[in-house]
Amino acid sequence: MKTSQIVSPESIISQWAEYFNNGNLKGILSMYHKDSTLLPTFIPRLLSTQEQIKGYFELAIKGQASVEVDINKTIKKELPGSVYLLTGSYVFNLKSKGDKKYISWYSFLIDLSCDSPIRHHHSSRVPFEFDISK
């Protein structure tokens, strides 16, 4: 991924979701900085190497997981040096669990000065159901 093609930090999340939904492992991994960390939705441990992050997404793709992101409800905070913190919610659909949907929170730390802009990604399931349309 080249930062020259990036228009906004929101476009990073949109591209991430497109890669994820299309099972594009190479694409999604290209978005994570070599020193990035991932606190994944469905594994209760911190992933801090490229190999660990790859393993997580291989399992998700194999399980035919998909995600629905409403980028318009994302909260964006600009930090110094072309860095942004984006937080919001998305819905995971797990075909391997009978198309069960899981509402989850996310935070992405995105550095637009890097070709691989995701520096940190935290995702966690919401422990209760709520109406995310509000």
C-alpha positions as CSV (number, residue, x, y, z in Angstrom):
1,M,0.0,0.0,0.0
2,K,1.4,3.4,-1.0
3,T,0.6,6.4,1.2
4,S,0.4,8.6,-1.9
5,Q,-2.9,6.8,-2.7
6,I,-4.3,7.4,0.8
7,V,-6.8,10.3,1.0
8,S,-7.7,10.0,4.7
9,P,-7.3,7.7,7.7
10,E,-10.9,6.6,7.2
11,S,-9.9,5.2,3.8
12,I,-7.4,2.9,5.6
13,I,-10.3,1.3,7.5
14,S,-12.4,1.0,4.4
15,Q,-9.5,-0.6,2.5
16,W,-8.9,-2.9,5.5
17,A,-12.5,-4.0,5.5
18,E,-12.4,-4.6,1.7
19,Y,-9.3,-6.8,2.0
20,F,-10.8,-8.6,4.9
21,N,-14.1,-9.3,3.2
22,N,-12.4,-10.4,0.0
23,G,-10.0,-12.8,1.9
24,N,-7.0,-10.9,0.6
25,L,-4.4,-11.9,3.1
26,K,-1.5,-10.3,1.2
27,G,-3.5,-7.0,1.0
28,I,-4.5,-6.9,4.7
29,L,-1.0,-7.8,5.9
30,S,0.5,-5.0,3.7
31,M,-1.5,-2.5,5.8
32,Y,0.2,-3.5,9.1
33,H,3.5,-1.8,9.9
34,K,6.4,-4.3,10.6
35,D,6.3,-3.2,14.3
36,S,2.5,-3.2,14.7
37,T,0.5,-4.8,17.4
38,L,-2.9,-6.4,17.2
39,L,-5.3,-7.1,20.1
40,P,-7.7,-9.3,18.1
41,T,-11.4,-9.8,18.6
42,F,-11.5,-13.5,19.0
43,I,-8.2,-14.4,20.6
44,P,-7.4,-13.2,24.1
45,R,-3.8,-12.3,23.6
46,L,-1.6,-9.5,22.2
47,L,-0.1,-10.2,18.8
48,S,3.1,-8.4,18.3
49,T,4.9,-10.1,15.4
50,Q,4.0,-10.2,11.7
51,E,3.8,-14.0,11.8
52,Q,1.3,-13.9,14.7
53,I,-0.8,-11.3,12.8
54,K,-0.6,-13.4,9.7
55,G,-1.8,-16.5,11.6
56,Y,-4.8,-14.6,13.0
57,F,-5.9,-13.4,9.6
58,E,-5.3,-16.8,8.0
59,L,-7.8,-18.3,10.5
60,A,-10.3,-15.5,10.0
61,I,-10.1,-15.9,6.2
62,K,-10.3,-19.7,6.4
63,G,-13.5,-19.3,8.6
64,Q,-15.0,-17.0,5.9
65,A,-15.4,-14.1,8.4
66,S,-16.6,-10.8,7.1
67,V,-17.0,-7.4,8.6
68,E,-19.5,-4.5,8.2
69,V,-18.0,-1.1,9.0
70,D,-20.0,2.2,9.1
71,I,-17.1,4.6,8.6
72,N,-19.5,7.6,9.1
73,K,-19.7,6.7,12.8
74,T,-16.0,6.6,13.3
75,I,-14.4,9.0,15.8
76,K,-11.2,10.5,14.6
77,K,-8.5,12.1,16.7
78,E,-5.5,13.7,15.0
79,L,-2.2,13.2,16.8
80,P,1.2,14.8,16.0
81,G,3.0,13.7,12.8
82,S,0.3,12.4,10.4
83,V,-0.9,10.0,13.0
84,Y,-4.6,9.4,13.7
85,L,-6.5,7.4,16.3
86,L,-9.8,6.1,14.9
87,T,-12.4,4.4,17.1
88,G,-15.8,3.0,16.3
89,S,-17.8,-0.2,16.0
90,Y,-18.1,-2.9,13.4
91,V,-20.1,-6.1,13.0
92,F,-18.3,-9.4,12.4
93,N,-20.2,-12.2,10.6
94,L,-18.7,-15.6,11.2
95,K,-19.8,-18.2,8.6
96,S,-18.0,-20.9,10.6
97,K,-20.4,-20.1,13.5
98,G,-23.6,-20.3,11.4
99,D,-23.4,-16.7,10.2
100,K,-23.5,-15.4,13.8
101,K,-22.9,-11.7,14.1
102,Y,-20.8,-10.1,16.7
103,I,-20.9,-6.4,17.4
104,S,-17.3,-5.2,18.3
105,W,-15.4,-2.1,19.1
106,Y,-12.3,-1.1,17.2
107,S,-9.4,1.3,17.6
108,F,-6.8,1.8,14.8
109,L,-3.6,3.8,15.3
110,I,-2.8,5.0,11.7
111,D,0.4,6.6,10.6
112,L,-0.2,8.2,7.1
113,S,3.6,8.7,6.7
114,C,4.1,5.0,6.3
115,D,3.4,2.7,3.4
116,S,2.1,0.2,6.0
117,P,0.0,2.6,8.1
118,I,-1.6,0.5,10.7
119,R,0.6,0.8,13.8
120,H,-1.9,-0.7,16.3
121,H,-5.3,-2.3,16.0
122,H,-7.5,-3.2,19.0
123,S,-10.7,-5.0,18.5
124,S,-13.0,-6.4,21.2
125,R,-16.5,-7.9,21.3
126,V,-19.2,-5.8,22.9
127,P,-20.4,-7.9,25.8
128,F,-24.0,-7.0,25.3
129,E,-26.4,-6.2,22.4
130,F,-27.2,-2.6,21.7
131,D,-28.6,-0.5,18.9
132,I,-25.6,0.9,17.0
133,S,-27.8,3.0,14.8
134,K,-28.1,5.7,17.4
